[in-house]
Structures are given as C-alpha cells and as structure tokens.
Amino acid sequence: MGALRLPERPPGARILGIGVYRPTRVVGNDEICARIDSSDEWIRRRSGITSRRFAGPDETVVTMAAEAARKAVAQAGIQPADVGMVLVATMSFLEQAPAAAPRVAGLLGARGAGSLDVGAACSGFSYALGLADALVRSGDARNVVVVGSEKMSDIVDPTDRGTAFLFGDGAGAVVVGPSQSPGIGPVVWGSDGERHHMIAHDRSWLDVRSGQAAWPYLRMAGPEVFRWATRIVPEIAQQALREAGVDVADLAAFVPHQANARIIDTAAKSLGLAPHTVVAKDVVTAGNTSAASIPLALDHLLSQGAVPSGGLALLVGFGAGLTHAAQVVALP
C-alpha cells in the first residue's frame, strides 16, 4: 500500500496585508439619542463612543467584505488566483444559505478558493485568524483571506437603550501567507455556552415565520457582560503571551475587540502594559463592529503610523456564545 503524501509545509505564517471598508454614513450620538432615553454625555461616559458608521442599502456584509479583501490582497502583493481559502467571520449576515464567503471569494476573483463562514460573533476574527494560521502552516492553503464583516444595524433595535448606541457597521480583512519564521502565535480560545443568553437574539426566526412575531433583535445583559469581559480578557491575554513566549513589555500594541472603551481600559490596566504599548481605541469613532472590530482597529493604528511594521500586537476577541480567543501577531 502506498503512503499518503503531505503538502510542503512552510516554517510559519504571518499577516501579509490588511484592508478595510468603512461605510460612508457617520452617525453621531445625538442621532442615536433621538430614539432612546439617553444623552451624548451618558453614551460617552458609559462606552467612550462618540460616533459609528451605518451601512446603506447597497453596503452589505458581502460587498463590504469583498472591498476590504481586495485592499488586503493588493497590500499583500499577491493575486486573487493565489488565494486558497476565504474565511468570513460575521454574526449579522441574514442568509443562512448560501454562506457569505463563497460570494466574497467570487467578487474578489478567487473563484477556485475554498470558502467558509465563521460564526463566533465578536471573537470571529480571532477564531478565523487561528484557522488561517493552521491552514497555511499545514500546507493546505498557501494564502488565506480572513475577513470580519458586519452590518450590525440590521440586527440591533434602534430603540433599545442597552444596545442601540454601541454597535456600528464595517469590514476588515487580512491576508495570511507563508513565512520563514512564525508571525502568528498560538491561538488561545474557548467558550462558555451555559451563559449564551447574556448576548443573544430575543427570539428564534421560527417565531417570525408565522408573521405574528416581531423582528429578532440582539439583546445584551450589559452589567453581566462587562463583569465577564473584564475578567476573561486579561486571563486569556496573559495565556496567549505565555504560549507565544512573549513578555508584556515586548508588545507594540494591544488590540482587543472594540466592545467598549471601559472594558478596554480595565483590561489594559490589568495587563500592566508598558508605556510604549499603544492601546487601540477605534471604538470611539467606529463603535462596536463585532467581528470586524479588530482588523478595523489594526488598520487604524497602522495607517496613522502609531505602530511599527514587524512590531508585536496582542489581539483578543470576546463576545456572544460566550466565546473568546487571543493570539500575538507580528504586524504587517
């Protein structure tokens, strides 16, 4: 019997390029407050958010993802035909079948690529990045496009005082490809399904089928989520640092999921970051964009020249499920 042949395996994988798509419509706090019992001062104090972007009818999860992916592929210096897999992380794509990823691959021009949606909510980008790293290092895909794309304005109740001010829309993508040395550290991930109700839709789509039930909106138990996030983020961040063999002082940037500025500040303080470590705060002007938030925040830091190419960044995703994931990466 002949032996199976394995593909050639590169020594490591790294992020080769990044691209984003931000919807054109900017929505300030005053517009949000017109539909909820709140104020600009209350929203800023509670979340740090001053504005967010809402996508228009022609700006969809798929089109935003494809545009972000195009930019990432161009920056990586590869062609769409060089892409072996497209992973789209999203929690707001409203069509169960077919998935978003095959359509994104088609629009990108990567028509021969494998494609898969990743449903890990606000942790989705970190989960997909871990999968991409494994695919490249195994030799099963030479280049992987990882996209986080969300149109949260479709699933958040604009009259809900607990969530309406938090969320925004957008997409961010990276290309993961082979490297002579590791550029993506081991992923640390996990979940707590017993507490899935803390961030969840308020009803099943089956309830809508009869035409009697209202739209299933995303609801969140804010105080409980805050307590969970401020505990789990430092915990998994420290574990990711240990797994990567990196000291906290080695970090050029800390890029957690952009859920809330208070959560980010609390986690950063708990980690004891060095003075030179830049803390991503894209949430201030973009809101919580779920699976898109980490690549959007990464791109903002890089485009502003706030962090050096090759510097180390600690990424941490956390959200509905409850799911969490973290890894250290070398910046493109």
C-alpha positions in Angstrom: 0.0 0.0 0.0 1.4 3.4 -1.0 2.0 6.1 1.7 0.0 9.3 1.7 1.9 12.4 0.6 1.5 15.6 2.7 1.9 19.1 1.2 5.1 21.0 1.7 4.9 22.9 5.0 6.3 26.4 5.4 8.1 27.2 8.7 5.5 29.7 9.7 2.7 32.0 8.7 2.2 35.8 9.1 -0.1 38.6 8.1 1.0 39.9 4.7 -1.5 42.7 4.1 -4.6 44.4 5.6 -7.6 46.2 4.2 -10.8 47.8 5.5 -14.1 49.1 4.4 -15.9 51.8 6.4 -19.4 52.8 5.4 -19.8 56.4 4.3 -22.6 57.4 6.7 -21.3 58.7 10.0 -23.9 58.6 12.9 -23.3 60.7 15.9 -24.7 60.2 19.4 -27.3 62.9 19.0 -29.0 60.9 16.2 -29.0 57.8 18.4 -30.4 59.7 21.4 -33.4 60.8 19.3 -34.8 57.3 19.6 -33.6 56.3 23.1 -33.8 57.9 26.6 -30.2 59.0 26.7 -27.7 61.7 26.0 -24.4 62.2 24.3 -22.7 62.7 27.7 -24.2 59.4 29.0 -23.1 57.4 26.0 -19.6 58.8 26.1 -19.3 58.1 29.8 -20.7 54.6 29.6 -18.9 53.5 26.4 -16.4 56.1 25.2 -18.2 56.1 21.8 -18.8 59.4 20.0 -19.9 58.1 16.6 -20.3 55.0 14.5 -20.9 54.2 10.8 -24.1 52.7 9.5 -24.1 50.9 6.1 -26.6 51.9 3.4 -28.8 49.5 1.4 -26.0 48.9 -1.2 -23.4 48.3 1.5 -23.9 44.7 2.5 -21.9 42.2 4.6 -20.8 40.6 1.3 -19.9 43.8 -0.6 -18.1 45.4 2.4 -16.1 42.1 2.9 -15.1 41.9 -0.7 -13.9 45.5 -0.8 -11.8 45.0 2.4 -10.4 41.8 1.0 -9.4 43.4 -2.3 -7.4 46.0 -0.4 -5.7 43.3 1.8 -4.8 41.3 -1.3 -3.3 44.3 -3.0 -1.3 45.3 0.0 0.0 41.7 0.4 1.3 41.8 -3.2 -0.5 38.7 -4.4 -3.2 38.0 -7.0 -6.7 36.7 -6.3 -5.7 33.5 -8.0 -3.1 33.0 -5.3 -5.8 32.8 -2.6 -6.5 29.2 -1.4 -9.2 29.9 1.2 -11.6 32.7 2.1 -12.8 32.9 5.7 -15.6 35.3 6.6 -16.4 36.0 10.2 -19.8 37.5 10.8 -22.8 37.4 13.1 -25.0 39.8 11.1 -25.3 38.0 7.7 -29.0 37.3 7.4 -28.9 34.5 4.8 -28.2 31.0 6.2 -27.6 29.5 2.8 -25.6 30.1 0.8 -22.9 31.4 3.1 -21.3 34.8 2.6 -17.7 33.5 2.0 -18.3 31.9 -1.5 -19.8 35.2 -2.7 -16.9 37.2 -1.3 -14.5 34.9 -3.0 -16.3 35.3 -6.3 -16.3 39.1 -6.1 -12.6 39.0 -5.1 -11.9 36.9 -8.2 -10.6 34.0 -6.1 -13.0 31.6 -7.8 -11.0 28.5 -7.2 -10.6 29.1 -3.5 -12.3 27.3 -0.7 -14.7 29.4 1.3 -16.3 29.2 4.7 -18.2 31.4 7.1 -17.1 31.5 10.8 -19.8 32.1 13.3 -18.1 33.1 16.6 -19.6 36.6 16.9 -17.2 39.2 18.2 -14.5 36.6 18.6 -14.9 35.6 15.0 -11.9 37.3 13.5 -9.6 35.9 16.1 -11.0 32.4 15.5 -10.7 32.7 11.8 -7.1 34.0 12.1 -6.2 30.9 14.2 -7.7 28.7 11.5 -5.9 30.6 8.7 -2.6 30.2 10.5 -3.1 26.4 10.8 -4.1 26.1 7.2 -1.0 27.9 5.9 1.4 26.1 8.2 -0.1 22.7 7.3 0.4 23.5 3.6 -3.3 23.1 2.9 -3.6 26.7 1.7 -0.8 28.9 0.6 -2.7 32.2 1.2 -5.8 32.7 3.3 -8.0 35.8 3.3 -9.6 36.4 6.7 -12.5 38.9 6.8 -14.6 40.2 9.6 -17.7 41.9 8.1 -20.7 43.2 10.0 -23.9 45.1 9.4 -25.0 45.3 13.0 -27.6 48.0 12.2 -29.7 45.2 10.7 -29.9 43.2 14.0 -29.8 45.9 16.7 -33.0 47.5 17.9 -32.6 51.3 17.4 -35.0 51.9 20.4 -33.1 49.6 22.8 -31.3 51.8 25.3 -28.9 48.9 26.2 -27.6 48.3 22.7 -28.6 51.0 20.2 -25.6 53.3 21.0 -23.0 50.5 21.0 -22.9 49.0 17.5 -21.7 50.0 14.1 -21.0 48.6 10.7 -17.9 47.9 8.6 -15.4 45.3 7.4 -11.7 44.5 7.9 -9.6 41.8 6.2 -6.1 40.4 6.3 -4.1 38.0 4.1 -2.3 35.3 5.9 0.6 33.7 4.0 3.8 31.6 4.4 6.7 33.0 6.3 10.3 31.8 7.1 9.6 32.5 10.8 6.3 32.4 12.8 4.4 35.7 12.6 1.2 34.4 14.4 1.4 33.0 17.8 -0.6 30.0 19.2 -4.3 30.8 19.4 -5.9 30.5 22.9 -9.6 30.0 22.5 -12.7 28.8 24.4 -16.4 29.2 25.1 -19.0 29.2 27.9 -22.2 28.1 26.3 -24.0 27.9 29.6 -24.1 31.7 29.6 -25.2 32.1 25.9 -28.2 34.1 27.0 -26.1 37.1 28.0 -25.7 38.2 24.4 -28.5 36.7 22.2 -31.4 37.3 19.9 -34.6 37.8 21.8 -36.5 35.2 19.7 -36.0 32.5 17.1 -36.5 33.1 13.4 -39.2 30.4 13.6 -41.3 32.8 15.6 -41.2 35.2 12.7 -42.3 32.7 10.1 -45.9 32.9 11.1 -45.9 36.6 10.6 -47.0 37.3 14.1 -43.7 37.9 15.9 -41.5 41.0 15.8 -38.0 41.0 14.2 -35.5 39.1 16.4 -33.2 41.7 17.7 -29.9 41.2 19.5 -30.1 41.8 23.3 -27.4 42.1 25.9 -27.2 41.8 29.6 -24.8 44.7 29.9 -23.6 44.6 33.5 -23.1 40.8 33.4 -21.2 41.0 30.1 -19.0 43.8 31.5 -18.0 41.7 34.5 -17.3 38.6 32.3 -15.3 40.6 29.8 -13.1 42.4 32.3 -12.2 39.0 33.9 -11.7 36.9 30.8 -9.8 39.4 28.6 -6.7 39.7 30.9 -6.9 36.0 31.6 -6.7 34.8 28.0 -4.4 37.7 27.0 -1.8 36.5 29.6 -2.2 32.9 28.4 -1.6 34.0 24.8 1.6 35.8 25.8 2.8 32.7 27.6 2.0 30.4 24.7 3.9 32.8 22.3 6.9 33.1 24.6 6.4 36.9 24.7 6.7 39.3 27.6 4.1 42.0 28.0 6.9 44.6 27.7 7.6 43.3 24.1 4.2 44.4 22.8 4.0 47.4 20.4 0.2 47.3 20.6 -2.8 45.9 22.5 -5.8 45.4 20.1 -8.8 43.9 21.9 -12.2 43.6 20.4 -13.6 47.1 20.4 -16.6 46.4 22.5 -16.5 49.3 24.9 -13.8 51.8 26.0 -14.3 51.0 29.7 -13.7 47.3 29.1 -10.6 48.1 27.0 -9.2 50.5 29.7 -9.9 48.0 32.5 -8.2 45.1 30.6 -5.2 47.3 29.7 -4.7 48.3 33.3 -4.9 44.7 34.5 -2.3 43.6 32.0 0.2 46.2 33.2 1.2 47.3 29.7 4.4 49.2 29.1 4.3 52.9 28.5 5.3 52.4 24.8 2.5 49.9 24.1 -0.3 51.5 22.1 -3.9 50.6 23.1 -6.3 50.5 20.1 -9.4 52.7 20.7 -11.1 52.6 17.3 -14.4 52.1 19.2 -14.5 55.8 19.9 -15.4 56.7 16.3 -16.5 53.3 14.9 -18.5 51.8 17.7 -18.6 48.0 18.3 -18.3 46.4 14.9 -18.3 42.8 16.3 -16.1 40.5 14.1 -14.8 43.5 12.1 -13.5 45.5 15.0 -10.0 44.0 15.4 -8.9 44.4 11.8 -10.5 47.8 11.6 -8.6 48.9 14.8 -5.4 47.3 13.4 -5.7 49.2 10.2 -6.3 52.5 12.0 -3.1 52.1 14.1 -1.0 51.2 11.0 -2.4 53.9 8.8 -1.7 56.5 11.5 1.8 55.3 11.9 1.1 54.6 15.6 2.8 51.2 15.5 5.8 49.9 13.5 5.7 47.2 10.9 7.0 44.0 12.4 6.0 45.0 15.9 4.1 42.6 18.1 0.4 43.1 18.8 -1.8 41.2 21.2 -5.2 40.5 19.7 -8.1 39.5 21.9 -11.7 38.7 20.8 -14.7 38.1 23.1 -18.4 38.1 22.7 -21.6 36.2 22.2 -21.6 32.5 22.7 -19.9 33.2 25.1 -16.7 32.9 23.0 -13.2 34.2 23.4 -9.9 33.9 21.6 -6.4 35.6 21.7 -3.1 35.5 19.9 0.1 37.5 19.4 0.9 38.6 15.9 3.7 40.4 14.0 2.3 43.5 12.3 2.5 43.7 8.5 
